[in-house]
Amino acid sequence: MKLKAGIIGLGGFSKIILKSLERSRIVEVVAAADIRQEMRLEADETFNISNIYDRAEDIFSDSSIQIVIIATPPFLHAQLGKKAMEAGKHVFFEKPGSITLEQMQELKQLSQKKGVVATVDFVMRRNPLYLILKNLFTTQVFGLPERVFLENYAHDDTLPADHWFWDPDKSGGIWVEHGVHFIDLVQWLIGQPSTVQAIKINRDRYNLIDRVAGTAVHNSTLVSYYHGFTKPEVFEKTNFYAVFERAYVQLNGWIPIEMEIDALMTSDMGKYLTDDLLKEARRYLCSIDTVLEMRQLKKFGE
Ligand SMILES: NC(=O)c1ccc[n+]([C@@H]2O[C@H](COP(=O)([O-])OP(=O)(O)OC[C@H]3O[C@@H](n4cnc5c(N)ncnc54)[C@H](O)[C@@H]3O)[C@@H](O)[C@H]2O)c1
């Protein structure tokens, strides 16, 4: 029998969650809640959900529900998550888990106290190409990581000036609402930073921050991030780079589907690339396509 879930918040991202869970053999969504009637009606027409409520409380009080999925704006995550755990439910938080560190710590303690599982939807960790990149960090096959950087030119087509996204009290700001994906990714790849610096830039003539940049040092790896909400959707661009002692690695796309590794190889490394790494990659991406190009190093005197 499948685990029964209830989702709170039926806005833009809930559709992605609901669509992907339609194919799940483990979880079925049996209930949903949204304070807006048009969202409830739309979900009712699109998905097969038995009960759609106007109050999250109806999900907490339904004893048949084991998992609560929280997909509301971020400032509500902590309070809804707390109530769900108090009712003995496991919680799947849309990112960010909450908008302050104190709230996150409180949620973590509560999940331990109540013996429920609570997790945050950090999608990057499940991307096959980032799993391959993780392998390069773990094996250090191309040496130590020297530098990591992210360039993220995001769109604001669906973000009018009064959208909750621009209000740091509701979203947590760009770092917490959006950058958290890559902060989590980098910490998963190389651990916690020892120093962090960041700056923000206001949009001309508007009281809203649309660009942030930051630098962090993790062990001896220098990491920098840039997020700008300045582009139309068709012109978005995201690139994530990792530079090792003997390799440049580039992943292209918000959800990357392309990875380029330019590396200094020794003759015994061919087996690692063609057997170990690609074999692992095919576990996640059975139709992965690879192109290998070799360049010989010139030696002095030749
Ligand atoms: N994992 C990802 O890649 C990813 C991508 C996009 C968004 N998100 C996250 O998903 C969450 C939702 O984002 P969105 O873009 O769908 O927002 P949205 O504004 O489109 O939808 C939020 C919905 O929550 C409803 N809501 C508000 N208060 C409520 C309450 N008290 N009870 C029930 N429903 C309530 C609103 O009516 C709205 O329909 C955010 O935390 C966002 O960061 C995650």
The ligand as an SDF file (V2000), in Angstrom:
LIG
                    3D

 44 48  0  0  0  0  0  0  0  0999 V2000
   12.5940   22.9230   -5.4640 N   0  0  0  0  0  0  0  0  0  0  0  0
   12.5340   23.8270   -6.4370 C   0  0  0  0  0  0  0  0  0  0  0  0
   13.2760   23.7770   -7.4100 O   0  0  0  0  0  0  0  0  0  0  0  0
   11.5060   24.9390   -6.3470 C   0  0  0  0  0  0  0  0  0  0  0  0
   11.1710   25.6900   -7.4690 C   0  0  0  0  0  0  0  0  0  0  0  0
   10.2210   26.7080   -7.3550 C   0  0  0  0  0  0  0  0  0  0  0  0
    9.6320   26.9770   -6.1180 C   0  0  0  0  0  0  0  0  0  0  0  0
   10.0040   26.2480   -5.0300 N   0  0  0  0  0  0  0  0  0  0  0  0
    9.4490   26.5370   -3.6850 C   0  0  0  0  0  0  0  0  0  0  0  0
    8.0980   26.1360   -3.6260 O   0  0  0  0  0  0  0  0  0  0  0  0
    7.4060   26.9740   -2.6950 C   0  0  0  0  0  0  0  0  0  0  0  0
    6.1840   27.5500   -3.3680 C   0  0  0  0  0  0  0  0  0  0  0  0
    6.5850   28.3360   -4.4780 O   0  0  0  0  0  0  0  0  0  0  0  0
    5.5480   28.6680   -5.6470 P   0  0  0  0  0  0  0  0  0  0  0  0
    6.3360   29.2980   -6.7130 O   0  0  0  0  0  0  0  0  0  0  0  0
    4.7200   27.4700   -5.9450 O   0  0  0  0  0  0  0  0  0  0  0  0
    4.6560   29.8010   -4.9190 O   0  0  0  0  0  0  0  0  0  0  0  0
    3.1670   30.2700   -5.3120 P   0  0  0  0  0  0  0  0  0  0  0  0
    2.9930   31.6220   -4.7390 O   0  0  0  0  0  0  0  0  0  0  0  0
    2.9280   30.0660   -6.7680 O   0  0  0  0  0  0  0  0  0  0  0  0
    2.2360   29.2250   -4.5300 O   0  0  0  0  0  0  0  0  0  0  0  0
    2.0720   29.2180   -3.1400 C   0  0  0  0  0  0  0  0  0  0  0  0
    0.6410   28.7700   -2.8300 C   0  0  0  0  0  0  0  0  0  0  0  0
    0.4940   28.6710   -1.4120 O   0  0  0  0  0  0  0  0  0  0  0  0
   -0.8260   29.1170   -1.0950 C   0  0  0  0  0  0  0  0  0  0  0  0
   -0.8990   29.4850    0.3240 N   0  0  0  0  0  0  0  0  0  0  0  0
   -0.4560   30.6200    0.9170 C   0  0  0  0  0  0  0  0  0  0  0  0
   -0.7030   30.5800    2.2380 N   0  0  0  0  0  0  0  0  0  0  0  0
   -1.3080   29.3920    2.5000 C   0  0  0  0  0  0  0  0  0  0  0  0
   -1.7880   28.7570    3.6690 C   0  0  0  0  0  0  0  0  0  0  0  0
   -1.7060   29.3390    4.8660 N   0  0  0  0  0  0  0  0  0  0  0  0
   -2.3600   27.5330    3.5590 N   0  0  0  0  0  0  0  0  0  0  0  0
   -2.4700   26.9360    2.3550 C   0  0  0  0  0  0  0  0  0  0  0  0
   -2.0240   27.4820    1.1980 N   0  0  0  0  0  0  0  0  0  0  0  0
   -1.4350   28.6900    1.2690 C   0  0  0  0  0  0  0  0  0  0  0  0
   -1.0580   30.2960   -2.0290 C   0  0  0  0  0  0  0  0  0  0  0  0
   -2.4230   30.5800   -2.1770 O   0  0  0  0  0  0  0  0  0  0  0  0
   -0.4330   29.7660   -3.3160 C   0  0  0  0  0  0  0  0  0  0  0  0
   -1.3570   29.1110   -4.1570 O   0  0  0  0  0  0  0  0  0  0  0  0
    8.4040   28.0440   -2.2480 C   0  0  0  0  0  0  0  0  0  0  0  0
    8.9700   27.6770   -1.0310 O   0  0  0  0  0  0  0  0  0  0  0  0
    9.4540   28.0150   -3.3410 C   0  0  0  0  0  0  0  0  0  0  0  0
   10.7420   28.4000   -2.8970 O   0  0  0  0  0  0  0  0  0  0  0  0
   10.8950   25.2260   -5.1350 C   0  0  0  0  0  0  0  0  0  0  0  0
  1  2  1  0
  2  3  2  0
  2  4  1  0
  4  5  1  0
  4 44  2  0
  5  6  2  0
  6  7  1  0
  7  8  2  0
  8  9  1  0
  8 44  1  0
  9 10  1  0
  9 42  1  0
 10 11  1  0
 11 12  1  0
 11 40  1  0
 12 13  1  0
 13 14  1  0
 14 15  2  0
 14 16  1  0
 14 17  1  0
 17 18  1  0
 18 19  2  0
 18 20  1  0
 18 21  1  0
 21 22  1  0
 22 23  1  0
 23 24  1  0
 23 38  1  0
 24 25  1  0
 25 26  1  0
 25 36  1  0
 26 27  1  0
 26 35  1  0
 27 28  2  0
 28 29  1  0
 29 30  1  0
 29 35  2  0
 30 31  1  0
 30 32  2  0
 32 33  1  0
 33 34  2  0
 34 35  1  0
 36 37  1  0
 36 38  1  0
 38 39  1  0
 40 41  1  0
 40 42  1  0
 42 43  1  0
M  CHG  2   8   1  16  -1
M  END
$$$$
